[in-house]
Amino acid sequence: MNANDAPWPLLAGGLIISLISLAASLHLRRRQRLLRDLPTSKAAGVFVGLVELKGTAESEMPLTSFLAEAACVQFAWRVEEHWSRLVVETYTDDKGRTQTRTRHESGWTTVADGGETQNFYTRDDTGAVLVRPAGAKIEPLALFDETVSRGDPLYYGKGPERAVPNSDHRRRFSETGIPLHAPLYIVGAARERADVVAPEIAASKDAPLFLVSTRTEETVASGLAGWSWFWWALGLLLACAPLVFVLANQQDNFSPTALPPALLALPPLGYLLLWGAGWVWMVFNSLVALRQRVRSGWSLIDVQLKRRADLIPGLVAIVSGLTGHERETQTALAALRAQAQATPPGVSGPDHTGLAGALRVVVEKYPQLTAQESFARLHRELVETEQRVALARTYYNDIATQFATRLEQVPDRWVARLGAMRPEPLLAAENFERAPVAVKFAA
């Protein structure tokens, strides 16, 4: 074999594929680090931005899947029919003679499919958050998988009447979905809902990932890491292809005179250098993003404290006003009742109609006495507000701890020195100087 016979175009194509494999490896590794860096938020502590949630799939009006007939929030089904046939083909043998041969072919053809997805809630021990799964990567569970013959009621009961050409009259029915109450792992962008003051998880062009999975966080992250290593190894193997090709053909006196021997080692060395540079770039950017999330977590605490300072005094003032009104009304009622009881029937006494008219004006103006309900609402708002502040503090400490850990781990600590990154201080109760809002009612 001479140099001109070498498949250099094929090897060059392999090098291009190796670069694509390198990009895919770094992309998967970046997503895996993103999942590791994101702290899990509680439903009551979901704020605007990229969040990670763990909860169950809930819906007041769940869907009913087509095949399994299970209550779910998302499902997709498919019916496949098996076929087989004999194909006669003509070919030319090594002596130039025309020959014929028979070949057997078989396979599955999709004859029907469908599915449906609805908005649903993910619930944990603190509350529920609306999820709009349109545009998300959904990783469902297997709900139904059965292969039947034509005599089975399922064959035509859930499948079409017409058969595919060369059918073997076997059909495979499969269905996947997210059952009601199924544990979910969700990563996506949170935003404010348009109908009520509450967050929701929905697709966003700025979010690096929108995932709704029935797998655990550990399983998802491990899968990304495994595929990242696969693409890395494939790229390295293709980069070594020219060198392997030359070494394998040395016995055939193959000598690529147009290329110095040292150049054969350049593709794998260049691949490793590119991978190293891409890895440093990926780690540095992930640390920068993690630092920004730490700072965003600190600002969330200020936002919740500002909400508490603005909301609670106004609620206290409303409850105080309602309490004063109810006290006046109850006093007037007590006075009227006392007058009515002090004057026996048929005996002249004070004119009750004057007081009754004044009381009627009060009752018509304020037809309901709601101080007790207002106190209950104030109590709920106080509990919810303090819970939101506590969740914001916990989120900040979690993300700050993750950032500090990354800065101490090898080799991340070496990359962090490029940006002179320093850990952010954790929030402790004794050094948190923002005092709670006092709740005092007017006498």
C-alpha positions as CSV (number, residue, x, y, z in Angstrom):
1,M,0.0,0.0,0.0
2,N,1.3,3.4,-0.9
3,A,0.6,6.9,0.5
4,N,-1.9,7.6,-2.3
5,D,-3.9,4.6,-1.4
6,A,-4.4,5.7,2.3
7,P,-8.0,6.8,3.1
8,W,-7.0,10.3,4.1
9,P,-10.4,11.8,3.4
10,L,-12.0,9.2,5.6
11,L,-9.5,9.9,8.4
12,A,-10.0,13.6,8.1
13,G,-13.7,13.0,8.5
14,G,-12.9,11.0,11.6
15,L,-11.0,14.0,13.0
16,I,-14.0,16.3,12.4
17,I,-16.3,13.8,14.2
18,S,-13.8,13.7,17.1
19,L,-14.1,17.5,17.5
20,I,-17.9,17.1,17.5
21,S,-17.6,14.4,20.1
22,L,-15.4,16.7,22.2
23,A,-18.0,19.4,22.1
24,A,-20.7,16.9,23.1
25,S,-18.6,15.7,26.0
26,L,-18.1,19.2,27.4
27,H,-21.7,20.1,26.9
28,L,-22.9,17.1,28.9
29,R,-20.2,17.7,31.6
30,R,-21.4,21.3,31.9
31,R,-25.0,20.2,32.5
32,Q,-23.9,17.6,35.0
33,R,-22.0,20.3,36.9
34,L,-25.1,22.5,36.8
35,L,-27.2,19.8,38.4
36,R,-24.5,19.3,41.1
37,D,-24.3,23.1,41.8
38,L,-28.0,23.8,42.1
39,P,-29.5,23.4,45.6
40,T,-32.9,21.8,45.9
41,S,-35.5,24.4,46.6
42,K,-38.7,23.9,48.6
43,A,-42.0,24.6,46.8
44,A,-42.7,27.5,49.2
45,G,-39.3,28.9,48.6
46,V,-39.3,29.0,44.8
47,F,-38.1,32.4,43.6
48,V,-37.6,33.8,40.1
49,G,-34.7,32.2,38.2
50,L,-33.3,28.8,37.6
51,V,-34.5,26.3,40.3
52,E,-34.3,22.7,41.2
53,L,-37.4,20.9,42.7
54,K,-38.2,17.5,44.0
55,G,-41.9,16.6,44.6
56,T,-44.8,14.6,43.3
57,A,-47.0,15.2,40.2
58,E,-50.4,16.4,41.2
59,S,-53.5,17.5,39.3
60,E,-57.2,18.1,40.2
61,M,-58.3,16.8,36.9
62,P,-55.7,14.2,35.7
63,L,-55.5,12.7,32.3
64,T,-56.4,9.0,31.6
65,S,-53.7,7.3,29.5
66,F,-54.8,5.5,26.3
67,L,-53.4,2.0,26.9
68,A,-52.8,1.6,30.6
69,E,-55.9,3.8,31.5
70,A,-53.9,5.2,34.4
71,A,-54.3,8.6,36.0
72,C,-51.4,10.8,34.9
73,V,-50.4,14.3,33.9
74,Q,-48.6,13.2,30.7
75,F,-48.6,10.2,28.5
76,A,-47.5,9.0,25.0
77,W,-48.5,5.8,23.3
78,R,-47.5,3.9,20.2
79,V,-48.7,0.9,18.3
80,E,-46.2,-1.0,16.1
81,E,-46.9,-3.8,13.7
82,H,-44.4,-6.5,12.7
83,W,-43.7,-7.4,9.1
84,S,-41.4,-9.8,7.2
85,R,-40.7,-10.5,3.5
86,L,-38.4,-12.2,1.2
87,V,-36.4,-10.0,-1.2
88,V,-34.8,-11.4,-4.4
89,E,-31.8,-9.3,-5.4
90,T,-29.3,-9.4,-8.3
91,Y,-25.5,-9.0,-7.8
92,T,-22.2,-9.6,-9.6
93,D,-19.8,-12.1,-8.1
94,D,-16.0,-11.9,-8.0
95,K,-15.8,-13.5,-11.4
96,G,-18.1,-11.0,-13.1
97,R,-21.1,-13.3,-13.3
98,T,-24.6,-12.1,-12.5
99,Q,-26.2,-13.9,-9.7
100,T,-29.4,-13.8,-7.7
101,R,-30.0,-14.4,-4.0
102,T,-32.9,-14.3,-1.6
103,R,-32.7,-12.2,1.5
104,H,-35.1,-12.1,4.4
105,E,-36.2,-8.7,5.8
106,S,-38.3,-7.9,8.8
107,G,-39.1,-5.0,11.1
108,W,-41.6,-2.9,13.0
109,T,-43.7,-0.1,11.5
110,T,-45.6,2.4,13.6
111,V,-49.3,2.2,12.7
112,A,-50.7,4.6,15.4
113,D,-49.5,6.9,18.1
114,G,-50.6,9.8,20.2
115,G,-50.4,11.4,23.6
116,E,-51.4,14.3,25.8
117,T,-49.7,16.6,28.3
118,Q,-51.3,19.0,30.8
119,N,-50.1,21.6,33.2
120,F,-49.7,20.1,36.7
121,Y,-48.4,20.9,40.2
122,T,-45.4,19.5,41.9
123,R,-45.9,19.2,45.6
124,D,-43.6,18.7,48.6
125,D,-44.0,19.2,52.4
126,T,-44.2,23.0,52.1
127,G,-46.6,23.5,49.2
128,A,-47.1,23.2,45.5
129,V,-45.8,24.9,42.4
130,L,-47.4,25.0,38.9
131,V,-45.4,23.4,36.2
132,R,-46.0,24.1,32.5
133,P,-44.2,21.2,30.8
134,A,-44.4,22.5,27.2
135,G,-40.9,22.7,25.8
136,A,-39.4,20.5,28.6
137,K,-37.3,17.4,28.2
138,I,-39.6,14.8,29.7
139,E,-38.2,11.5,31.1
140,P,-41.4,9.4,31.8
141,L,-42.0,6.0,33.3
142,A,-43.1,2.9,31.3
143,L,-46.8,2.4,31.8
144,F,-47.6,-0.3,29.3
145,D,-45.7,-2.7,27.1
146,E,-47.4,-5.7,25.5
147,T,-47.1,-7.7,22.2
148,V,-50.2,-9.5,21.0
149,S,-51.4,-11.5,18.0
150,R,-54.5,-10.8,16.0
151,G,-56.7,-13.0,18.2
152,D,-56.2,-10.8,21.2
153,P,-58.9,-8.2,21.9
154,L,-56.2,-5.5,22.3
155,Y,-55.1,-6.0,18.7
156,Y,-58.0,-4.2,17.1
157,G,-59.4,-2.7,20.3
158,K,-56.6,-0.2,20.6
159,G,-55.1,-0.5,17.1
160,P,-56.2,0.4,13.6
161,E,-58.2,-2.0,11.4
162,R,-55.9,-1.8,8.4
163,A,-52.7,-3.9,8.3
164,V,-49.3,-3.0,6.9
165,P,-48.0,-4.8,3.8
166,N,-46.4,-8.2,4.6
167,S,-47.8,-8.1,8.1
168,D,-47.1,-11.0,10.5
169,H,-50.2,-10.0,12.4
170,R,-48.3,-9.1,15.6
171,R,-48.6,-5.8,17.2
172,R,-46.6,-4.2,20.0
173,F,-48.4,-1.7,22.3
174,S,-46.2,0.6,24.4
175,E,-47.0,3.6,26.5
176,T,-44.9,5.9,28.7
177,G,-46.1,8.7,31.0
178,I,-46.0,10.5,34.3
179,P,-48.5,8.9,36.7
180,L,-50.4,11.0,39.3
181,H,-48.4,11.2,42.6
182,A,-45.2,10.0,40.9
183,P,-42.0,11.5,42.4
184,L,-40.4,14.0,40.0
185,Y,-37.1,15.8,39.7
186,I,-37.5,19.2,37.9
187,V,-35.0,21.7,36.8
188,G,-36.3,24.9,35.1
189,A,-36.8,28.6,35.1
190,A,-39.3,30.0,37.7
191,R,-41.3,33.1,36.9
192,E,-44.3,34.9,38.3
193,R,-47.7,33.6,37.3
194,A,-50.0,35.9,35.4
195,D,-53.2,34.9,37.2
196,V,-52.1,34.9,40.9
197,V,-49.2,36.0,42.9
198,A,-47.3,32.8,42.9
199,P,-44.4,31.2,40.9
200,E,-44.5,28.7,38.1
201,I,-42.0,26.6,36.2
202,A,-42.1,27.1,32.5
203,A,-39.9,27.1,29.4
204,S,-37.5,30.0,29.0
205,K,-35.0,30.8,26.2
206,D,-32.5,32.0,28.8
207,A,-32.6,28.8,30.9
208,P,-29.8,26.3,30.2
209,L,-32.0,23.4,31.0
210,F,-35.7,22.5,31.4
211,L,-36.0,18.9,32.6
212,V,-39.0,17.0,34.0
213,S,-37.8,13.6,35.0
214,T,-39.1,10.6,36.9
215,R,-35.5,9.6,37.7
216,T,-33.6,10.8,40.8
217,E,-31.1,13.6,40.7
218,E,-28.3,11.1,41.3
219,T,-29.4,9.0,38.3
220,V,-29.7,11.9,36.0
221,A,-26.3,13.4,36.9
222,S,-24.6,10.0,36.7
223,G,-26.1,9.4,33.3
224,L,-24.8,12.7,32.0
225,A,-21.3,12.0,33.4
226,G,-21.3,8.5,31.8
227,W,-22.3,9.8,28.3
228,S,-19.7,12.6,28.7
229,W,-17.0,10.1,29.2
230,F,-18.3,8.0,26.2
231,W,-18.1,10.9,23.8
232,W,-14.7,11.9,25.2
233,A,-13.3,8.4,24.6
234,L,-14.9,8.2,21.1
235,G,-13.3,11.5,20.2
236,L,-9.9,10.5,21.4
237,L,-10.1,7.2,19.5
238,L,-11.0,9.0,16.3
239,A,-8.2,11.4,16.8
240,C,-5.8,8.5,17.1
241,A,-7.1,6.9,14.0
242,P,-4.3,8.2,11.6
243,L,-1.6,7.0,13.9
244,V,-3.3,3.6,14.4
245,F,-3.8,3.2,10.7
246,V,-0.1,3.8,9.9
247,L,1.1,1.4,12.7
248,A,-1.3,-1.3,11.5
249,N,0.0,-1.1,7.9
250,Q,3.8,-1.0,8.6
251,Q,4.0,-4.7,7.6
252,D,2.7,-3.8,4.2
253,N,5.6,-1.3,3.7
254,F,3.2,1.6,4.0
255,S,5.2,4.8,4.3
256,P,3.4,8.1,4.0
257,T,6.3,10.0,2.7
258,A,4.3,13.2,2.4
259,L,3.9,13.4,6.2
260,P,6.7,13.5,8.8
261,P,6.2,10.8,11.5
262,A,5.9,13.5,14.2
263,L,2.7,14.8,12.6
264,L,0.9,11.6,13.2
265,A,0.9,12.3,17.0
266,L,-0.4,15.8,16.5
267,P,-4.2,14.9,16.3
268,P,-4.4,13.0,19.6
269,L,-2.1,15.6,21.3
270,G,-4.2,18.4,19.9
271,Y,-7.4,16.7,21.0
272,L,-6.1,16.4,24.6
273,L,-5.0,20.1,24.6
274,L,-8.4,21.2,23.3
275,W,-10.1,19.1,25.8
276,G,-8.0,20.6,28.6
277,A,-8.7,24.1,27.4
278,G,-12.4,23.4,27.1
279,W,-12.5,21.8,30.5
280,V,-10.8,24.9,32.1
281,W,-13.3,27.2,30.2
282,M,-16.2,25.0,31.4
283,V,-15.1,24.9,35.0
284,F,-14.4,28.7,35.2
285,N,-17.8,29.6,33.7
286,S,-19.6,27.2,36.1
287,L,-17.8,28.8,39.0
288,V,-18.8,32.3,37.8
289,A,-22.4,31.2,37.4
290,L,-22.3,29.6,40.9
291,R,-20.9,32.9,42.3
292,Q,-23.7,34.9,40.7
293,R,-26.3,32.5,42.1
294,V,-24.8,33.1,45.6
295,R,-25.1,36.9,45.1
296,S,-28.7,36.4,43.8
297,G,-29.5,34.3,46.9
298,W,-28.4,37.2,49.1
299,S,-30.6,39.6,47.2
300,L,-33.5,37.3,47.6
301,I,-33.2,37.7,51.4
302,D,-33.4,41.4,51.0
303,V,-36.5,41.1,48.8
304,Q,-38.3,38.9,51.3
305,L,-37.4,41.3,54.2
306,K,-38.6,44.2,52.2
307,R,-41.9,42.3,51.5
308,R,-42.2,41.7,55.2
309,A,-41.6,45.3,56.1
310,D,-44.2,46.5,53.6
311,L,-46.8,43.9,54.0
312,I,-47.2,43.3,57.8
313,P,-47.7,46.9,59.0
314,G,-50.5,47.4,56.4
315,L,-52.2,44.1,57.5
316,V,-51.9,45.1,61.2
317,A,-53.5,48.5,60.4
318,I,-56.4,46.8,58.6
319,V,-57.0,44.3,61.4
320,S,-56.8,47.2,64.0
321,G,-59.5,49.1,62.1
322,L,-61.7,46.1,61.8
323,T,-61.2,45.3,65.4
324,G,-62.2,48.9,66.4
325,H,-65.3,48.8,64.2
326,E,-66.4,45.4,65.6
327,R,-65.8,46.6,69.2
328,E,-68.1,49.6,68.6
329,T,-70.7,47.5,67.0
330,Q,-70.7,45.0,69.8
331,T,-71.0,47.8,72.3
332,A,-74.0,49.2,70.5
333,L,-75.6,45.8,70.4
334,A,-75.0,45.2,74.1
335,A,-76.6,48.6,74.9
336,L,-79.6,47.9,72.8
337,R,-80.0,44.4,74.4
338,A,-79.7,45.9,77.9
339,Q,-82.4,48.5,77.2
340,A,-84.7,45.9,75.8
341,Q,-84.3,43.7,78.8
342,A,-84.7,46.5,81.3
343,T,-88.1,47.6,79.9
344,P,-90.9,45.1,80.4
345,P,-93.5,44.8,77.6
346,G,-96.3,47.3,77.9
347,V,-94.3,49.6,80.2
348,S,-93.2,53.0,79.0
349,G,-89.4,53.5,78.8
350,P,-86.6,54.7,76.6
351,D,-87.2,55.0,72.9
352,H,-85.3,52.0,71.3
353,T,-85.9,53.1,67.8
354,G,-83.4,55.9,68.0
355,L,-80.5,53.5,68.9
356,A,-81.8,50.9,66.5
357,G,-81.7,53.4,63.6
358,A,-78.1,54.3,64.4
359,L,-77.2,50.6,64.7
360,R,-79.0,49.8,61.4
361,V,-76.7,52.4,59.6
362,V,-73.7,50.7,61.0
363,V,-74.8,47.2,60.1
364,E,-75.8,48.3,56.6
365,K,-72.4,50.0,56.1
366,Y,-70.5,47.0,57.5
367,P,-72.7,44.0,57.0
368,Q,-70.1,41.5,58.2
369,L,-68.0,41.4,61.3
370,T,-64.7,39.9,60.1
371,A,-62.2,40.6,62.9
372,Q,-61.7,36.9,63.6
373,E,-61.1,36.1,60.0
374,S,-58.8,39.0,59.7
375,F,-56.8,37.8,62.7
376,A,-56.6,34.3,61.1
377,R,-55.4,35.8,57.8
378,L,-52.8,38.0,59.6
379,H,-51.6,34.9,61.4
380,R,-51.2,33.0,58.1
381,E,-49.4,35.9,56.5
382,L,-47.0,36.1,59.4
383,V,-46.2,32.4,59.3
384,E,-45.9,32.4,55.5
385,T,-43.7,35.5,55.5
386,E,-41.3,34.2,58.1
387,Q,-41.2,30.9,56.3
388,R,-40.3,32.6,53.0
389,V,-37.5,34.6,54.8
390,A,-36.2,31.4,56.4
391,L,-36.3,29.6,53.1
392,A,-34.4,32.4,51.4
393,R,-31.8,32.3,54.2
394,T,-31.5,28.5,53.8
395,Y,-31.2,28.8,50.0
396,Y,-28.4,31.3,50.4
397,N,-26.5,29.2,52.9
398,D,-26.8,26.1,50.7
399,I,-25.6,27.8,47.5
400,A,-22.8,29.6,49.4
401,T,-21.7,26.4,51.0
402,Q,-21.6,24.7,47.6
403,F,-19.6,27.6,46.2
404,A,-17.1,27.5,49.1
405,T,-16.8,23.7,48.6
406,R,-16.0,24.1,44.9
407,L,-13.3,26.6,45.7
408,E,-11.6,24.2,48.0
409,Q,-11.8,21.1,45.8
410,V,-9.0,20.1,43.5
411,P,-8.8,20.9,40.6
412,D,-11.5,23.6,40.8
413,R,-9.5,25.6,43.3
414,W,-6.7,26.0,40.7
415,V,-9.2,27.3,38.1
416,A,-10.8,29.6,40.7
417,R,-7.4,31.4,41.1
418,L,-7.7,32.7,37.5
419,G,-10.6,34.9,38.7
420,A,-9.3,35.5,42.2
421,M,-12.6,34.0,43.6
422,R,-13.2,34.0,47.3
423,P,-16.0,32.2,49.3
424,E,-18.9,34.3,50.4
425,P,-19.7,34.4,54.2
426,L,-22.5,32.2,55.5
427,L,-25.4,33.7,57.2
428,A,-25.7,33.1,60.9
429,A,-28.5,34.0,63.2
430,E,-26.4,36.0,65.6
431,N,-25.0,38.3,62.9
432,F,-28.3,38.8,61.1
433,E,-29.1,42.4,62.2
434,R,-32.4,42.9,60.4
435,A,-35.0,42.9,63.2
436,P,-38.5,41.4,62.6
437,V,-41.5,43.7,62.2
438,A,-43.3,44.3,65.5
439,V,-47.0,43.5,65.5
440,K,-48.8,46.0,67.8
441,F,-52.5,46.8,67.7
442,A,-54.0,50.2,68.6
443,A,-55.8,50.3,71.9
